[in-house]
Every structure is written in structure tokens, then in C-alpha cells.
Amino acid sequence: MSLDSQEEVTAVLQEQGYVSDPNLSMSLFLALKMRRPLFLEGAPGVGKTEVARVLSKAFDTELIRLQCYEGLDVHHALYEWNYQKQLLRLQAGQKEDLGEIYSDEYLLKRPLLQAIDPERDKPAVLLIDEIDRADDEFESFLLELLGDFQVTIPEIGRIEAVHRPIVVLTSNRTREIHDALKRRCIYCWIDYPSFDKELAIVSMKVPGLSKHVQRQAVAFIQKLRQEDLLKPPGIAETLDWAEALMHLGVAELETTEVHKTLGVVLKNQEDISVVEALVNDPSYQ
């Protein structure tokens, strides 16, 4: 499938249940046309990871996800040798085949190597999620991989992608990502959605909830994000809350329903206590 305009990108995302905006659609369009990674930055829960999932569905291809964390190294991200299987081969006395223990049969392909596997018949979508959690050393390694989409394994040689993957990197901006990595990408900041956009998302994802309560729920979430919370609710929490209200058969969002369901929206007691006090204040309407 070829996406030939910003409008077509928006339409395809919409078909897959993702409500985009002009900035994201343009950034994604350019990333696809220029064959560059798409770097998405923004607060947790604004829909960054979902972009990769939607792309894999739209292109009917595999989504390969690398979840970043502190201490992530090349071997966990790229490849490892199946040492147990190699040892069994050696213990079996097949020493004449010693060189063969470093072959594809014993190679454990991790996400990055899976994405550039030359045996693929079409590009995969590679999601490098929360790159800001990884260390500087891992960032440096990515510079080479994302530049040439090839790696060298000493025992085997060079492995180069036949079909370059569609790459999406996400960051929650817990730390600043180096400019060298960003320069290789098309950058897009994803903010919390406007009222109209979030209402459109809720209407699409939770159509069983009445339009009236949809508007009330979205308005309340939008108001909460203006408060000084440790973890403001993202779109995922909005959708979970809308679904909970639907299951409860809520026809009018009142203080009682808010108190009962705050655990769906907020994920720590400090924030719940703050919001409970606000909801009990008659002026907070």
C-alpha cells in the first residue's frame, strides 16, 4: 500500500480507529516517503505507541516491538547465541562441525535483527518504545543501525535488510535524546488531545456510552489535566473510564459516580486524594 498524501494518511489511520491531526499525519507521510524513522515524543498515554500498532494493521505486516529499559544492551536488542544448544552439540562429540555452532541454527534473533532479517518478504514495523529509558550507549548503537539498516555479527558477517522496516521511536521525555539520533528521524510532538479530538476518540472507541456522558467525561478529564497531578490521565485512561461508565449504565455523570470510579482514571493515592477534594468542592464544576 502506498500513502500519497497527508489526507490519505489521515484517512487510513481513521479506518484503523486512530484519530490523527495534521501535524502527525504530515510527519508520518514524510517519514514513509523519505524512508526515515518517525520519532514521537510526548507525555505518557497520548497515543504514541498506538501509531506503530495502527501502521502494522494498515500495511498488514508484523509489528516488532523493542521495549527499552535501563541497562538494555545490544545482545538483548539485537541477537544472542543459543549457548545451551551449542553446548549440547559440543557434548555430543561432533567436533568436526565446531565451526557450524556459529550459524543461523544457533542464532537467537532479537527485535532489531528480526526487523532487518533479509529473509523477510516485506517491511515490518519496528517500534522502539520509550527510548528515553535506555542508556546513552544504546542510543549510539542505534545511530549506525538506523543509518544503514545493517549490522555485522563477527561470527557470521554482515546482515543487511532487503526490505527496510518502518521505524517508530517513542519517548516520554524523561531525559533528553541526543541530537544525533533525532537528526536521523522525522520528529513529531504529540500533545494531549483537544476536547473535540478526545471526544471523537471516545465516540469511536466506546459508542455504547451516551453522547451526553461522553461529553461530560471528556470535559472532566480535560479539567483534571490542568491540575498539578503526579500522573495526569492519558487517552487510555479516558477510554477505560468511558467503558466503565458504560458498563455501570451511567446516564448522568455526578459526584457519586466520579468517586466510585476514580481508580480507573488515576493510578496513585496522592492524585486520588487531590481529585476527591476537588470533586467535593462545590465550586469545582
C-alpha positions as CSV (number, residue, x, y, z in Angstrom):
1,M,0.0,0.0,0.0
2,S,1.3,3.5,-0.9
3,L,0.1,6.6,1.0
4,D,0.4,9.5,-1.4
5,S,-0.8,12.5,0.7
6,Q,-1.3,13.8,4.2
7,E,-5.0,13.4,3.7
8,E,-4.6,9.8,2.7
9,V,-2.6,9.1,5.8
10,T,-5.3,10.6,8.0
11,A,-8.0,8.6,6.3
12,V,-6.0,5.3,6.7
13,L,-5.4,6.0,10.4
14,Q,-9.1,6.7,10.8
15,E,-10.0,3.4,9.2
16,Q,-7.9,1.7,11.7
17,G,-9.5,3.5,14.6
18,Y,-6.9,6.2,15.2
19,V,-7.9,9.9,15.2
20,S,-4.9,11.8,13.9
21,D,-4.2,15.5,13.5
22,P,-2.5,17.5,10.7
23,N,1.0,17.6,12.4
24,L,1.1,13.8,13.0
25,S,-0.3,12.9,9.6
26,M,2.3,15.1,7.8
27,S,5.2,13.8,9.9
28,L,4.1,10.2,9.2
29,F,3.6,10.9,5.5
30,L,7.1,12.4,5.2
31,A,8.7,9.6,7.2
32,L,7.2,7.0,4.9
33,K,8.1,8.9,1.7
34,M,11.6,9.7,2.8
35,R,12.1,6.3,4.4
36,R,13.2,7.8,7.7
37,P,12.3,6.8,11.3
38,L,9.4,8.6,12.9
39,F,10.3,10.0,16.3
40,L,7.3,10.6,18.5
41,E,7.7,12.5,21.8
42,G,5.1,13.4,24.3
43,A,3.6,12.7,27.7
44,P,2.6,9.1,28.6
45,G,-0.8,8.0,27.3
46,V,-1.2,10.3,24.3
47,G,-1.2,7.6,21.7
48,K,2.5,7.3,20.6
49,T,2.8,3.5,20.8
50,E,-0.6,3.1,19.1
51,V,0.7,4.8,15.9
52,A,3.0,1.8,15.4
53,R,0.2,-0.7,16.0
54,V,-2.1,1.0,13.6
55,L,0.6,1.1,10.9
56,S,1.2,-2.6,11.2
57,K,-2.5,-3.2,10.7
58,A,-2.7,-0.7,7.8
59,F,0.2,-2.3,6.0
60,D,-0.8,-5.8,7.0
61,T,2.7,-6.6,8.3
62,E,4.3,-7.7,11.5
63,L,4.8,-5.3,14.5
64,I,8.1,-5.9,16.2
65,R,8.4,-4.1,19.5
66,L,11.6,-3.4,21.4
67,Q,10.7,-2.1,24.9
68,C,13.6,-0.1,26.2
69,Y,14.8,-0.1,29.8
70,E,17.8,1.0,31.8
71,G,20.7,-1.4,31.1
72,L,19.4,-2.6,27.7
73,D,22.3,-3.8,25.7
74,V,23.0,-4.9,22.2
75,H,22.7,-8.6,22.9
76,H,19.2,-8.3,24.3
77,A,18.1,-5.9,21.5
78,L,19.9,-7.5,18.5
79,Y,21.0,-11.1,18.9
80,E,22.3,-13.8,21.3
81,W,23.8,-17.2,20.7
82,N,21.9,-20.2,22.0
83,Y,24.7,-21.3,24.3
84,Q,22.8,-24.3,25.7
85,K,22.1,-25.7,22.3
86,Q,25.7,-25.1,21.2
87,L,27.0,-26.8,24.4
88,L,24.8,-29.9,23.7
89,R,26.2,-30.0,20.2
90,L,29.7,-30.0,21.5
91,Q,29.0,-32.6,24.2
92,A,27.6,-34.9,21.5
93,G,31.2,-35.1,20.2
94,Q,30.5,-33.5,16.8
95,K,33.8,-31.6,17.0
96,E,34.3,-31.8,13.3
97,D,31.3,-29.4,13.0
98,L,32.7,-26.9,15.5
99,G,32.5,-24.0,13.1
100,E,28.8,-24.7,12.5
101,I,27.8,-23.9,16.0
102,Y,28.1,-20.3,15.0
103,S,25.4,-20.4,12.3
104,D,21.8,-19.4,11.9
105,E,20.7,-22.6,13.6
106,Y,22.1,-21.3,16.9
107,L,21.3,-17.6,16.5
108,L,18.6,-16.1,18.6
109,K,17.3,-13.1,16.7
110,R,16.1,-10.3,19.0
111,P,13.8,-7.5,17.8
112,L,16.3,-5.4,15.9
113,L,17.7,-8.3,14.0
114,Q,14.2,-9.6,13.3
115,A,13.3,-6.3,11.8
116,I,16.2,-6.3,9.3
117,D,16.2,-10.0,8.6
118,P,16.9,-10.3,4.8
119,E,14.6,-13.3,4.6
120,R,11.6,-11.0,5.1
121,D,9.3,-10.7,2.1
122,K,8.1,-7.2,3.1
123,P,8.9,-4.5,5.6
124,A,8.0,-5.0,9.2
125,V,7.0,-2.1,11.6
126,L,9.7,-1.7,14.2
127,L,8.6,0.0,17.4
128,I,11.5,1.2,19.6
129,D,9.4,2.1,22.6
130,E,10.4,4.6,25.3
131,I,13.9,5.1,24.0
132,D,14.4,7.7,26.8
133,R,14.6,4.8,29.3
134,A,17.7,3.3,27.5
135,D,21.3,4.3,28.1
136,D,23.5,6.6,26.0
137,E,25.5,3.6,24.8
138,F,22.4,2.0,23.3
139,E,21.5,5.3,21.6
140,S,24.9,5.3,20.0
141,F,24.4,1.8,18.6
142,L,21.1,2.8,17.1
143,L,22.8,5.6,15.1
144,E,24.5,3.0,13.0
145,L,21.6,0.7,12.7
146,L,19.1,3.3,11.7
147,G,21.5,4.9,9.2
148,D,22.3,1.8,7.1
149,F,19.9,-0.9,8.4
150,Q,22.7,-3.4,8.6
151,V,24.8,-4.9,11.3
152,T,27.9,-7.1,11.4
153,I,28.0,-10.2,13.5
154,P,31.6,-11.3,13.9
155,E,31.0,-15.0,13.6
156,I,28.7,-14.7,10.6
157,G,29.4,-11.4,8.8
158,R,27.2,-8.5,7.6
159,I,23.4,-8.8,7.7
160,E,21.6,-6.1,5.7
161,A,17.8,-5.5,5.3
162,V,16.4,-6.3,1.9
163,H,13.2,-4.5,3.0
164,R,13.9,-1.6,5.3
165,P,11.5,-1.6,8.3
166,I,9.1,1.2,9.0
167,V,10.6,2.5,12.3
168,V,8.7,4.3,15.0
169,L,10.6,5.6,18.1
170,T,8.7,6.9,21.1
171,S,9.9,8.9,24.1
172,N,8.1,10.1,27.2
173,R,10.9,12.8,27.6
174,T,12.1,11.6,31.0
175,R,15.5,12.7,29.6
176,E,16.7,14.5,26.5
177,I,17.5,12.3,23.5
178,H,20.8,13.2,21.7
179,D,20.5,15.4,18.6
180,A,22.5,12.9,16.5
181,L,19.7,10.3,16.8
182,K,16.9,12.9,16.3
183,R,18.6,14.1,13.1
184,R,18.1,10.7,11.5
185,C,14.3,10.9,12.2
186,I,11.2,12.9,11.3
187,Y,10.2,14.4,14.7
188,C,6.7,15.0,15.9
189,W,5.5,16.1,19.4
190,I,2.1,14.6,20.4
191,D,0.3,16.6,23.0
192,Y,-2.8,15.7,25.0
193,P,-5.8,16.0,22.6
194,S,-8.2,18.9,22.3
195,F,-11.7,18.4,23.6
196,D,-13.1,17.8,20.2
197,K,-10.4,15.3,19.3
198,E,-10.7,13.4,22.5
199,L,-14.5,13.3,22.2
200,A,-14.1,11.9,18.7
201,I,-11.8,9.2,20.0
202,V,-14.3,8.3,22.8
203,S,-17.2,8.3,20.3
204,M,-15.3,5.9,18.0
205,K,-14.0,3.5,20.7
206,V,-16.9,3.5,23.2
207,P,-20.0,4.1,21.1
208,G,-22.2,2.4,23.7
209,L,-21.9,5.3,26.1
210,S,-24.4,8.1,25.6
211,K,-23.2,11.2,23.8
212,H,-24.2,13.3,26.8
213,V,-22.0,11.3,29.2
214,Q,-19.2,11.1,26.6
215,R,-19.1,14.9,26.7
216,Q,-19.2,15.1,30.5
217,A,-16.4,12.5,30.9
218,V,-14.1,14.2,28.3
219,A,-14.7,17.6,29.9
220,F,-13.8,16.2,33.3
221,I,-10.7,14.6,32.1
222,Q,-9.6,17.7,30.3
223,K,-10.1,19.7,33.5
224,L,-8.1,17.2,35.5
225,R,-5.1,17.6,33.2
226,Q,-4.9,21.3,34.3
227,E,-4.3,20.2,37.9
228,D,-0.9,19.5,39.4
229,L,-1.2,15.7,39.4
230,L,1.7,13.2,39.5
231,K,0.3,11.3,36.6
232,P,-2.3,13.1,34.6
233,P,-4.7,10.8,32.8
234,G,-3.9,9.9,29.2
235,I,-6.2,8.9,26.4
236,A,-6.1,5.3,27.6
237,E,-7.5,6.2,30.9
238,T,-10.2,8.3,29.3
239,L,-11.3,5.3,27.2
240,D,-11.1,2.9,30.2
241,W,-13.3,5.3,32.2
242,A,-15.8,5.7,29.4
243,E,-16.1,1.9,29.2
244,A,-16.5,1.7,32.9
245,L,-19.3,4.3,32.9
246,M,-21.0,2.4,30.1
247,H,-20.9,-0.9,32.0
248,L,-22.3,0.9,35.0
249,G,-25.2,2.3,32.9
250,V,-24.4,5.9,33.9
251,A,-26.8,8.3,32.3
252,E,-25.6,11.4,34.2
253,L,-22.1,11.9,35.5
254,E,-22.5,13.0,39.1
255,T,-20.1,13.2,42.1
256,T,-21.1,9.7,43.3
257,E,-20.1,8.1,40.0
258,V,-16.8,10.0,39.9
259,H,-15.8,8.9,43.4
260,K,-16.7,5.3,42.7
261,T,-14.6,5.1,39.5
262,L,-11.5,7.3,40.2
263,G,-9.4,4.2,40.3
264,V,-10.0,3.8,36.6
265,V,-8.7,7.3,35.8
266,L,-5.9,7.8,38.4
267,K,-3.2,5.4,39.4
268,N,-1.9,6.6,42.7
269,Q,-3.4,7.5,46.0
270,E,-1.9,11.0,46.1
271,D,-3.7,12.0,42.9
272,I,-6.9,10.4,44.0
273,S,-6.9,12.3,47.3
274,V,-6.3,15.6,45.4
275,V,-9.2,14.9,43.0
276,E,-11.6,13.7,45.7
277,A,-11.1,17.0,47.5
278,L,-11.7,18.9,44.2
279,V,-14.8,17.0,43.4
280,N,-16.2,17.6,46.9
281,D,-15.7,21.4,46.4
282,P,-19.0,22.8,45.1
283,S,-17.0,25.5,43.2
284,Y,-15.2,22.8,41.1
285,Q,-17.8,22.4,38.5
